[in-house]
Amino acid sequence: MTLTPRTEIRNIAIIAHVDHGKTTLVDHMLKQSGTFRENQVFADRLMDSNDLERERGITIMAKNAAVDWHGTKINIVDTPGHSDFGGEVERVLSMVDGVLLLVDAAEGPLPQTRFVLRKALEMGLIPIVVINKIDRSDARAPEVLDEVMELFINLGATYEQLDFPVIYAIAKMGIARKTLEATNETLDVLFEAIIETIPPPKVDADAPFAMVISALDWSDYVGRIAVGRIVQGSVKVGDNVAVMKPDGVRENARITKMYVFSANLRVDATEASAGDIIALSGFENVYIGETIADVNRTEPLVYVNIEEPTIAMYFMVNTSPLAGREGKFVTTPKLRERLYRELRHNVSLRIEDTDSPDVFKVSGRGELQLAILIETMRREGFEFAASRPEVLFRRTETGALLEPIEHVTVDVTEAHVGTVIEILGRRRGEMTAMTPGLDNVRCEFLVPARGLIGFRTEFLSSTRGEGIIHHTFDSYVPFKGTISGRARGALVSMESGVATAYALEMVQERGTLFVAPGDQIYEGMIVGENAREDDLSVNACRTKHLTNMRSSGSEGIVRLEMPRNLSLEQRIEFLEDDELLEITPESARLRKKILDTTARQRAKKREAASA
């Protein structure tokens, strides 16, 4: 087999920790390459195409784009930076020959930097290091470069990978420079470094066609679209191909449409060959990781292994008294079909049936990944309930229990270091490093994944919102012992009806409210957080009754504090084992699993007696 380099193509991925500037850099690469007309109007963050990505300012799904630079086509894959979406990074790296590693000039390498770089180095990809945000007042580019080099060495980079070029950038202004002292105002040196450093794809164009599906998309016009890089051979519209499943099953299909990427769009094509990143349609039943190949090929291509989930939640049909009032899809078949449909493009999720027909176990990389799924389904009109996240344990051959450990990095002011160490110590965390900075202190810990459930809210509260936390999966280790749950109990409604200001004024003396006057509540619904550690049943529907001395609306001014408006992630973090999160297109309510107050108290007594 003779491999020939396709010198007119470069395939690269942009990898980095969250918020280090990947998507912003891609925006300017598209603009400066002449991809758009001079008078064309376009939005910022072009690659973050869905509403959730724009609202949260993060990349959730990997995206494909392409630019032309002096006759060379550069295929670009923009990847997520958050560790919960690491599966997206893993699957798309198989399409490229090199990576741009972006590192913040002030923050330096963070946990996700290590994760994505480790994956890239293991796959033998050639890196270019981009030190971004050199215009920050706290930038420390030389020190960050030393930290990056140390990270490469610790991850076992080859000599070829260690010989990486360094580009200094201000992505938001579209500037890339070879040195900190340079004064050029464009990205030309970055494009030149890509052409010179990233190897062109070496291909066997004469071999039978074969490609692995690395991503899936959908079109109302052509149906399912399979995205991937052609490993060998060539393909044309109208060709008959075989879809090979990992279990050996084969299905025949015909290519009905073909697309290549130009800017951030798909454009029609009639043929493509090895080294090209393309999108194909004509399939009814394909999934990520499967091989599309010439009908005469017998073996599927090898696909990268995706790391297993570490956390799970149970999704179930909503059974609250308000069920069915706000949702469009509320039944078990609809919920089941939607969850299993997610597996078509989300390779790091796992969906399992349980002993109960209306309960499904959904496993993923972290709370954020599962929260994104919940929010997406809510916006689609689904109504359901979800349990508290639980960690997925493993057993050794001898039966010993193993649990996932997260590598946690926190940046806090010196005044809050002791508090953070104390909080993580209670959660079985072990500090591994402490590095003083100009304004903050960076501490690194190894913490059980279950110890991070509910930690972010407590962390932000303890650091008065000034702390920054990042974490990523590290390893499985022997079970670390029990970890205490939520420090405070819940205020639970003992009545159903409409919350009144009169009742809430008395309830707020017991803790912090989650509801406001006029909200519809029901027995067993959580209406606030108790100031004490135990749960407390309260009446939030009580009204002031008419007497022979005064009318029901006279005397006294009700003074209520604003209810705490919890985000979806904060509601998930708040949950205890006996609680559920009720999700509808319009609401997100916290509730007890057992709604009846008397039945719940009896169950608690039985549990205490058996303990």
C-alpha positions as CSV (number, residue, x, y, z in Angstrom):
1,M,0.0,0.0,0.0
2,T,1.4,3.4,-1.1
3,L,0.5,6.4,0.9
4,T,0.5,9.8,-0.9
5,P,0.3,13.1,0.9
6,R,-2.5,15.5,-0.2
7,T,-0.6,18.7,0.2
8,E,-3.6,20.8,-0.6
9,I,-5.4,19.8,2.6
10,R,-4.8,20.3,6.4
11,N,-7.1,18.8,9.0
12,I,-6.9,20.4,12.5
13,A,-8.9,20.5,15.7
14,I,-8.8,23.4,18.2
15,I,-8.6,22.1,21.8
16,A,-8.5,24.0,25.1
17,H,-10.0,24.3,28.5
18,V,-13.4,26.0,28.6
19,D,-13.4,29.8,27.9
20,H,-9.8,30.0,26.7
21,G,-10.9,31.4,23.3
22,K,-11.4,28.5,20.8
23,T,-14.6,29.6,19.2
24,T,-13.6,33.3,19.1
25,L,-10.3,32.3,17.3
26,V,-12.3,30.3,14.8
27,D,-14.5,33.3,14.1
28,H,-11.5,35.4,13.1
29,M,-9.9,32.6,11.1
30,L,-13.1,32.5,9.0
31,K,-13.2,36.2,8.6
32,Q,-9.5,36.8,7.8
33,S,-9.3,33.9,5.3
34,G,-11.6,35.7,2.9
35,T,-14.4,33.3,3.5
36,F,-17.0,36.0,3.8
37,R,-17.8,39.0,1.6
38,E,-16.5,42.3,2.9
39,N,-20.0,43.6,3.3
40,Q,-21.4,40.4,4.8
41,V,-23.1,40.6,8.2
42,F,-22.4,37.7,10.6
43,A,-22.9,37.1,14.3
44,D,-20.1,36.5,16.9
45,R,-19.5,33.0,18.0
46,L,-20.4,31.6,14.6
47,M,-19.6,28.1,15.6
48,D,-21.9,28.1,18.6
49,S,-25.0,27.5,16.6
50,N,-27.7,26.4,19.1
51,D,-29.5,28.6,21.7
52,L,-28.0,26.8,24.7
53,E,-24.4,27.4,23.5
54,R,-25.1,31.1,22.9
55,E,-26.9,31.6,26.3
56,R,-24.2,29.8,28.3
57,G,-21.2,31.0,26.3
58,I,-19.8,27.5,26.0
59,T,-19.4,25.0,23.2
60,I,-21.4,21.8,23.7
61,M,-21.2,20.0,20.3
62,A,-18.1,19.8,18.2
63,K,-18.5,21.7,14.9
64,N,-16.8,21.5,11.5
65,A,-15.7,24.4,9.4
66,A,-13.2,25.0,6.6
67,V,-11.2,28.0,5.2
68,D,-9.0,28.4,2.1
69,W,-5.6,29.9,2.7
70,H,-3.6,30.6,-0.5
71,G,-4.8,27.4,-2.2
72,T,-4.7,25.1,0.9
73,K,-8.0,24.0,2.4
74,I,-7.9,24.0,6.2
75,N,-10.6,21.8,7.7
76,I,-11.2,23.0,11.3
77,V,-13.0,21.2,14.1
78,D,-14.1,23.4,17.0
79,T,-14.3,21.3,20.2
80,P,-16.0,21.7,23.6
81,G,-13.8,22.8,26.4
82,H,-15.8,21.5,29.4
83,S,-14.8,18.1,30.8
84,D,-18.4,16.9,30.7
85,F,-18.3,17.0,26.9
86,G,-15.0,15.2,26.6
87,G,-16.7,12.5,24.5
88,E,-17.2,15.1,21.8
89,V,-13.5,15.8,21.8
90,E,-12.5,12.2,21.7
91,R,-14.6,11.2,18.7
92,V,-13.6,14.2,16.5
93,L,-9.9,13.9,17.0
94,S,-9.9,10.9,14.8
95,M,-10.7,13.2,11.9
96,V,-7.6,15.4,12.1
97,D,-3.8,15.2,11.8
98,G,-2.9,18.0,14.3
99,V,-4.3,20.3,16.9
100,L,-4.1,23.9,18.0
101,L,-3.8,23.9,21.8
102,L,-5.0,27.2,23.2
103,V,-3.9,28.1,26.7
104,D,-4.9,31.3,28.6
105,A,-1.9,33.5,29.1
106,A,-3.0,34.2,32.7
107,E,-4.7,31.0,33.8
108,G,-2.3,28.6,32.2
109,P,-3.0,24.9,31.7
110,L,-6.1,23.7,33.6
111,P,-7.7,20.2,34.1
112,Q,-9.4,20.1,30.7
113,T,-6.2,21.2,29.0
114,R,-4.5,18.1,30.4
115,F,-7.4,15.9,29.3
116,V,-7.7,17.1,25.7
117,L,-3.9,17.2,25.3
118,R,-3.5,13.7,26.6
119,K,-6.0,12.4,24.1
120,A,-4.3,14.3,21.2
121,L,-0.8,13.1,22.2
122,E,-2.0,9.5,22.5
123,M,-3.4,9.6,19.0
124,G,0.0,10.9,17.7
125,L,-1.3,14.3,16.6
126,I,1.1,17.1,15.9
127,P,0.5,20.2,18.2
128,I,0.8,24.0,17.8
129,V,0.6,25.8,21.1
130,V,-1.3,29.1,21.1
131,I,-0.8,31.3,24.2
132,N,-4.0,33.4,24.0
133,K,-5.2,36.5,25.8
134,I,-1.7,38.0,26.0
135,D,-3.3,41.4,26.4
136,R,-4.7,40.6,29.8
137,S,-3.3,42.7,32.6
138,D,-2.3,39.6,34.6
139,A,-0.9,37.8,31.6
140,R,2.3,35.7,32.3
141,A,3.0,34.2,28.9
142,P,6.6,33.0,29.6
143,E,5.6,31.2,32.8
144,V,2.6,29.7,31.1
145,L,4.8,28.4,28.3
146,D,7.0,26.7,30.8
147,E,3.9,25.1,32.4
148,V,2.8,23.9,29.0
149,M,6.2,22.3,28.3
150,E,6.1,20.6,31.7
151,L,2.6,19.3,30.9
152,F,3.8,17.9,27.5
153,I,6.7,16.1,29.3
154,N,4.4,14.7,32.0
155,L,2.0,13.3,29.4
156,G,4.8,11.5,27.6
157,A,4.9,13.5,24.4
158,T,7.3,12.3,21.7
159,Y,10.3,14.4,20.6
160,E,8.4,15.4,17.5
161,Q,5.4,16.5,19.5
162,L,7.7,18.5,21.9
163,D,9.1,20.4,19.0
164,F,5.9,22.5,18.8
165,P,5.8,26.1,17.4
166,V,4.5,28.7,19.8
167,I,2.0,31.5,18.7
168,Y,1.0,34.4,20.9
169,A,-2.5,35.5,20.3
170,I,-5.3,38.0,21.1
171,A,-8.2,35.9,19.7
172,K,-10.9,38.5,20.3
173,M,-9.0,41.0,18.1
174,G,-7.9,38.4,15.5
175,I,-4.1,38.8,16.2
176,A,-1.4,36.1,16.2
177,R,2.3,36.8,16.6
178,K,5.5,34.8,16.7
179,T,6.9,36.7,19.6
180,L,5.5,38.9,22.4
181,E,7.4,41.9,20.9
182,A,5.9,41.6,17.4
183,T,3.4,44.2,16.3
184,N,1.5,42.6,13.4
185,E,-2.3,42.8,13.6
186,T,-3.5,39.7,11.7
187,L,-3.6,35.9,12.0
188,D,-1.2,35.3,9.0
189,V,1.5,33.8,11.2
190,L,-1.0,31.3,12.6
191,F,-2.1,30.2,9.1
192,E,1.5,29.9,8.0
193,A,2.3,27.8,11.1
194,I,-0.6,25.4,10.3
195,I,0.6,24.9,6.7
196,E,4.3,24.4,7.8
197,T,3.7,22.3,10.9
198,I,0.5,20.2,10.5
199,P,1.2,17.3,8.2
200,P,-1.1,16.8,5.1
201,P,-3.2,13.7,5.2
202,K,-1.3,10.7,3.8
203,V,-3.8,8.6,1.8
204,D,-4.3,5.6,-0.4
205,A,-6.6,7.0,-3.0
206,D,-6.6,3.7,-5.0
207,A,-7.9,1.5,-2.2
208,P,-11.7,0.8,-1.8
209,F,-13.6,3.6,-0.1
210,A,-13.9,3.6,3.7
211,M,-14.7,6.2,6.5
212,V,-15.7,6.1,10.1
213,I,-18.8,8.1,11.3
214,S,-17.5,10.7,13.8
215,A,-20.6,12.9,14.0
216,L,-24.3,12.9,13.1
217,D,-26.6,15.6,11.9
218,W,-30.2,15.8,10.7
219,S,-31.9,17.6,7.9
220,D,-35.6,17.8,7.3
221,Y,-34.9,17.4,3.6
222,V,-32.5,14.5,3.4
223,G,-32.8,12.9,6.8
224,R,-29.8,11.6,8.8
225,I,-26.4,13.0,7.8
226,A,-23.1,11.1,8.7
227,V,-20.0,13.2,9.1
228,G,-16.4,11.8,9.0
229,R,-13.1,11.8,7.3
230,I,-12.4,9.5,4.3
231,V,-9.6,7.1,5.4
232,Q,-9.0,5.6,2.0
233,G,-10.4,5.5,-1.5
234,S,-13.0,7.9,-3.0
235,V,-16.7,8.1,-3.2
236,K,-19.3,9.7,-5.4
237,V,-23.0,10.6,-5.1
238,G,-25.0,7.5,-6.3
239,D,-22.4,4.9,-5.1
240,N,-23.7,1.8,-3.3
241,V,-22.0,1.4,0.1
242,A,-22.1,-0.9,3.1
243,V,-22.7,0.3,6.7
244,M,-20.8,-1.9,9.1
245,K,-21.9,-2.1,12.7
246,P,-19.4,-2.9,15.6
247,D,-21.2,-6.2,16.1
248,G,-20.5,-7.3,12.5
249,V,-24.0,-6.6,11.1
250,R,-24.0,-5.0,7.6
251,E,-26.6,-2.9,5.9
252,N,-26.5,-1.8,2.3
253,A,-27.2,1.8,1.4
254,R,-26.8,4.3,-1.5
255,I,-25.2,7.8,-1.3
256,T,-28.0,10.3,-2.1
257,K,-26.3,13.5,-1.1
258,M,-22.7,14.6,-0.3
259,Y,-21.5,17.8,1.3
260,V,-18.1,19.3,2.1
261,F,-17.5,22.2,4.5
262,S,-16.9,25.8,3.5
263,A,-16.8,28.3,6.3
264,N,-19.3,27.1,8.9
265,L,-21.7,25.8,6.2
266,R,-22.2,22.5,4.3
267,V,-22.1,22.9,0.5
268,D,-23.1,20.3,-2.1
269,A,-20.4,18.1,-3.7
270,T,-20.5,15.2,-6.1
271,E,-17.3,13.4,-5.2
272,A,-14.5,13.3,-2.6
273,S,-11.4,11.3,-1.8
274,A,-9.2,10.2,1.1
275,G,-8.3,13.0,3.4
276,D,-11.5,15.0,2.9
277,I,-13.9,15.6,5.7
278,I,-17.4,15.1,4.3
279,A,-21.0,14.6,5.2
280,L,-23.1,11.9,3.5
281,S,-26.9,11.2,3.5
282,G,-28.8,8.2,2.3
283,F,-28.9,6.2,5.5
284,E,-31.9,5.4,7.8
285,N,-30.1,3.7,10.7
286,V,-26.5,4.8,11.3
287,Y,-24.6,5.7,14.5
288,I,-21.3,7.3,15.5
289,G,-18.4,4.8,15.4
290,E,-19.8,2.8,12.5
291,T,-18.0,2.3,9.2
292,I,-19.3,3.4,5.8
293,A,-17.3,1.6,3.1
294,D,-17.2,0.0,-0.3
295,V,-19.6,-3.0,-0.6
296,N,-16.6,-5.3,-1.1
297,R,-14.9,-4.4,2.2
298,T,-15.4,-7.0,4.9
299,E,-13.9,-5.5,8.1
300,P,-15.0,-2.2,9.8
301,L,-12.4,0.5,10.6
302,V,-11.1,0.8,14.2
303,Y,-12.8,3.6,16.1
304,V,-11.5,5.5,19.2
305,N,-12.7,4.1,22.5
306,I,-14.8,6.7,24.5
307,E,-14.2,6.8,28.2
308,E,-17.0,5.5,30.3
309,P,-19.5,7.7,32.2
310,T,-18.9,8.4,35.9
311,I,-22.3,9.7,37.0
312,A,-25.9,8.7,36.6
313,M,-29.4,10.1,37.1
314,Y,-32.8,8.4,36.8
315,F,-35.3,9.9,34.5
316,M,-39.0,9.0,35.0
317,V,-42.5,9.9,34.1
318,N,-43.8,12.9,36.1
319,T,-46.2,11.8,38.8
320,S,-46.8,15.1,40.6
321,P,-50.3,16.6,41.1
322,L,-49.5,19.1,38.4
323,A,-48.4,16.5,35.9
324,G,-49.6,17.0,32.3
325,R,-50.5,20.6,32.6
326,E,-47.5,22.2,30.9
327,G,-45.8,19.4,28.9
328,K,-46.4,18.3,25.3
329,F,-44.7,14.9,25.7
330,V,-45.6,13.3,29.0
331,T,-45.9,9.5,28.5
332,T,-43.4,6.7,29.0
333,P,-43.1,5.8,25.3
334,K,-42.3,9.4,24.4
335,L,-39.7,9.7,27.1
336,R,-38.1,6.4,26.2
337,E,-37.9,7.2,22.5
338,R,-36.4,10.6,23.1
339,L,-33.7,9.3,25.5
340,Y,-32.6,6.5,23.1
341,R,-32.6,9.0,20.2
342,E,-30.0,11.0,22.1
343,L,-27.5,8.1,21.7
344,R,-27.5,8.6,18.0
345,H,-25.1,11.6,18.3
346,N,-24.1,11.7,22.0
347,V,-21.5,8.9,22.3
348,S,-20.5,9.5,25.9
349,L,-24.0,9.0,27.3
350,R,-25.5,5.6,28.3
351,I,-29.2,4.9,28.5
352,E,-30.5,1.8,30.3
353,D,-34.0,0.4,31.1
354,T,-34.7,-0.4,34.8
355,D,-36.9,-2.8,36.6
356,S,-39.6,-0.1,36.6
357,P,-41.0,0.4,33.0
358,D,-41.3,4.2,33.4
359,V,-37.9,4.8,34.9
360,F,-34.6,5.1,32.8
361,K,-31.0,5.2,34.0
362,V,-29.1,8.0,32.2
363,S,-25.3,7.9,32.7
364,G,-22.8,10.6,31.6
365,R,-19.6,12.4,32.3
366,G,-20.9,15.0,34.8
367,E,-23.8,17.1,36.2
368,L,-23.5,19.7,33.4
369,Q,-23.8,17.2,30.6
370,L,-26.9,15.8,32.2
371,A,-28.3,19.3,32.9
372,I,-27.8,20.2,29.3
373,L,-29.8,17.1,28.2
374,I,-32.6,18.0,30.7
375,E,-32.7,21.6,29.5
376,T,-32.8,20.5,25.8
377,M,-35.6,18.1,26.5
378,R,-37.5,20.7,28.5
379,R,-37.3,23.1,25.5
380,E,-38.6,20.4,23.2
381,G,-41.8,20.1,25.3
382,F,-41.0,17.1,27.4
383,E,-42.2,16.8,31.0
384,F,-40.6,14.3,33.4
385,A,-38.9,13.9,36.7
386,A,-35.2,13.3,37.5
387,S,-33.4,11.9,40.6
388,R,-30.3,13.1,42.4
389,P,-27.1,12.3,40.6
390,E,-25.3,9.2,41.8
391,V,-21.7,8.1,41.2
392,L,-21.0,4.9,39.2
393,F,-18.8,2.5,41.2
394,R,-16.7,-0.4,39.9
395,R,-15.6,-3.7,41.4
396,T,-12.2,-5.2,41.1
397,E,-11.7,-8.9,40.4
398,T,-11.4,-9.5,44.1
399,G,-14.6,-7.6,44.8
400,A,-13.1,-4.4,46.2
401,L,-15.1,-1.2,45.5
402,L,-13.6,1.5,43.3
403,E,-14.9,5.0,42.8
404,P,-14.1,7.8,40.3
405,I,-11.8,10.5,41.4
406,E,-11.8,14.0,39.9
407,H,-8.7,16.3,39.6
408,V,-10.0,19.7,40.9
409,T,-8.3,23.1,40.4
410,V,-9.6,26.1,42.3
411,D,-8.5,29.7,42.1
412,V,-9.4,31.7,45.2
413,T,-8.2,34.7,47.2
414,E,-5.8,34.0,50.0
415,A,-8.6,34.8,52.6
416,H,-10.7,31.9,51.3
417,V,-8.0,29.2,50.9
418,G,-8.6,27.7,54.4
419,T,-12.4,27.6,53.9
420,V,-12.0,25.7,50.6
421,I,-9.5,23.2,52.0
422,E,-11.9,22.6,54.9
423,I,-15.0,22.1,52.7
424,L,-13.1,19.7,50.3
425,G,-11.6,17.9,53.3
426,R,-15.1,17.1,54.6
427,R,-15.8,15.7,51.1
428,R,-12.7,13.3,51.3
429,G,-10.6,15.6,49.1
430,E,-6.8,15.6,49.2
431,M,-4.8,18.6,48.3
432,T,-1.9,17.8,45.9
433,A,-0.5,21.3,45.2
434,M,-0.8,25.0,46.1
435,T,0.6,27.7,43.9
436,P,0.4,31.4,45.0
437,G,-0.3,33.9,42.2
438,L,-0.5,37.7,42.0
439,D,-4.1,38.0,43.2
440,N,-5.2,34.4,43.8
441,V,-3.9,31.1,45.1
442,R,-4.3,28.0,42.9
443,C,-5.0,24.8,44.8
444,E,-5.2,21.4,43.3
445,F,-7.1,18.5,44.8
446,L,-8.0,14.9,44.2
447,V,-11.7,14.6,45.2
448,P,-14.2,11.7,44.9
449,A,-16.7,12.5,42.2
450,R,-19.6,12.0,44.7
451,G,-17.9,14.7,46.9
452,L,-18.4,17.2,44.1
453,I,-22.2,16.7,43.9
454,G,-23.6,19.9,45.4
455,F,-20.1,21.4,45.9
456,R,-20.2,24.2,43.4
457,T,-23.0,26.1,45.1
458,E,-21.3,25.8,48.5
459,F,-18.0,26.8,47.0
460,L,-19.4,29.9,45.3
461,S,-21.2,30.9,48.5
462,S,-18.1,30.4,50.7
463,T,-15.9,32.4,48.4
464,R,-18.6,35.1,47.9
465,G,-18.8,34.3,44.2
466,E,-15.1,35.1,43.6
467,G,-13.8,31.6,43.4
468,I,-13.2,29.7,40.1
469,I,-13.3,25.9,40.0
470,H,-12.5,23.4,37.2
471,H,-12.4,19.6,37.4
472,T,-11.9,16.6,35.1
473,F,-11.9,12.8,35.6
474,D,-8.6,11.5,37.0
475,S,-8.9,7.8,37.8
476,Y,-10.7,5.1,39.8
477,V,-9.4,4.4,43.3
478,P,-10.6,2.4,46.4
479,F,-13.7,3.7,48.1
480,K,-12.8,6.7,50.3
481,G,-15.6,6.3,52.9
482,T,-18.9,8.0,53.6
483,I,-19.5,11.6,52.7
484,S,-22.2,13.7,54.5
485,G,-25.0,15.0,52.4
486,R,-26.7,18.4,52.3
487,A,-26.0,20.5,55.4
488,R,-29.5,22.0,55.6
489,G,-32.9,20.4,55.3
490,A,-35.8,21.4,53.1
491,L,-39.0,23.3,53.8
492,V,-41.7,21.0,52.4
493,S,-45.3,22.0,51.8
494,M,-47.9,20.1,53.7
495,E,-50.8,21.5,51.7
496,S,-51.8,21.9,48.0
497,G,-52.9,25.2,46.6
498,V,-51.6,28.7,45.8
499,A,-48.8,30.2,47.9
500,T,-49.9,33.3,49.8
501,A,-47.8,36.2,51.0
502,Y,-49.4,35.9,54.4
503,A,-48.2,32.3,54.8
504,L,-44.8,32.8,53.2
505,E,-44.0,35.6,55.6
506,M,-44.1,33.1,58.4
507,V,-42.4,30.4,56.4
508,Q,-39.4,32.6,55.5
509,E,-38.6,32.9,59.2
510,R,-37.6,29.2,59.0
511,G,-35.2,29.5,56.1
512,T,-34.8,30.7,52.5
513,L,-37.8,30.6,50.1
514,F,-37.8,29.1,46.6
515,V,-41.3,30.2,45.7
516,A,-43.3,33.5,45.5
517,P,-46.9,34.5,46.2
518,G,-49.2,33.1,43.5
519,D,-47.1,30.1,42.7
520,Q,-49.0,26.8,42.4
521,I,-47.7,24.3,45.0
522,Y,-48.7,20.9,46.2
523,E,-48.2,18.6,49.2
524,G,-44.6,17.3,49.2
525,M,-43.2,20.1,47.1
526,I,-40.1,21.8,48.4
527,V,-40.8,25.5,48.8
528,G,-37.5,26.5,50.4
529,E,-34.3,25.6,52.3
530,N,-34.5,25.1,56.1
531,A,-32.1,27.0,58.3
532,R,-31.6,23.7,60.2
533,E,-30.4,20.3,59.0
534,D,-33.7,18.5,59.3
535,D,-36.7,18.8,56.9
536,L,-39.6,20.8,58.1
537,S,-43.2,20.6,56.9
538,V,-44.8,24.0,56.5
539,N,-48.1,25.5,55.3
540,A,-47.4,28.0,52.5
541,C,-51.0,28.3,51.4
542,R,-52.5,29.6,54.6
543,T,-54.7,32.7,54.2
544,K,-55.8,35.4,56.8
545,H,-59.4,34.6,57.6
546,L,-62.2,37.1,58.1
547,T,-63.1,37.8,61.8
548,N,-65.7,39.9,63.5
549,M,-63.0,42.4,64.4
550,R,-61.3,42.9,61.0
551,S,-61.5,42.0,57.3
552,S,-59.2,39.4,55.9
553,G,-57.1,42.0,54.0
554,S,-56.7,44.6,56.6
555,E,-53.9,45.5,59.0
556,G,-50.3,44.8,58.6
557,I,-47.8,45.0,55.7
558,V,-46.3,41.7,54.5
559,R,-42.6,41.9,54.0
560,L,-41.1,39.1,51.9
561,E,-37.6,38.7,50.8
562,M,-37.0,37.8,47.2
563,P,-37.1,34.0,46.7
564,R,-33.8,32.4,45.7
565,N,-33.9,31.8,42.0
566,L,-32.0,28.5,41.5
567,S,-30.5,27.6,38.2
568,L,-31.1,24.1,36.8
569,E,-27.7,22.9,37.9
570,Q,-28.2,24.4,41.4
571,R,-31.5,22.5,41.6
572,I,-29.8,19.3,40.7
573,E,-27.1,19.9,43.2
574,F,-29.7,20.6,45.9
575,L,-31.4,17.2,45.6
576,E,-31.1,14.5,48.2
577,D,-31.7,10.8,47.8
578,D,-35.4,11.1,48.8
579,E,-36.1,14.0,46.4
580,L,-36.8,14.5,42.7
581,L,-36.6,17.4,40.2
582,E,-39.8,17.9,38.3
583,I,-39.1,19.3,34.8
584,T,-41.7,20.9,32.5
585,P,-41.4,23.3,29.6
586,E,-42.4,26.1,31.9
587,S,-41.2,25.1,35.4
588,A,-38.6,23.2,37.4
589,R,-39.9,22.2,40.8
590,L,-38.2,20.4,43.7
591,R,-40.3,17.7,45.4
592,K,-40.1,14.7,47.7
593,K,-40.4,11.2,46.2
594,I,-43.1,10.5,48.7
595,L,-45.5,13.4,48.6
596,D,-47.9,12.5,51.4
597,T,-46.6,14.1,54.6
598,T,-47.8,11.3,56.9
599,A,-46.5,8.5,54.7
600,R,-43.1,10.2,54.3
601,Q,-42.7,10.5,58.1
602,R,-43.6,6.8,58.5
603,A,-41.0,5.9,55.9
604,K,-38.4,8.0,57.6
605,K,-39.1,6.2,61.0
606,R,-38.8,2.8,59.4
607,E,-35.5,3.7,57.7
608,A,-34.2,5.0,61.1
609,A,-35.3,1.9,62.8
610,S,-33.6,-0.4,60.3
611,A,-30.3,1.6,60.3
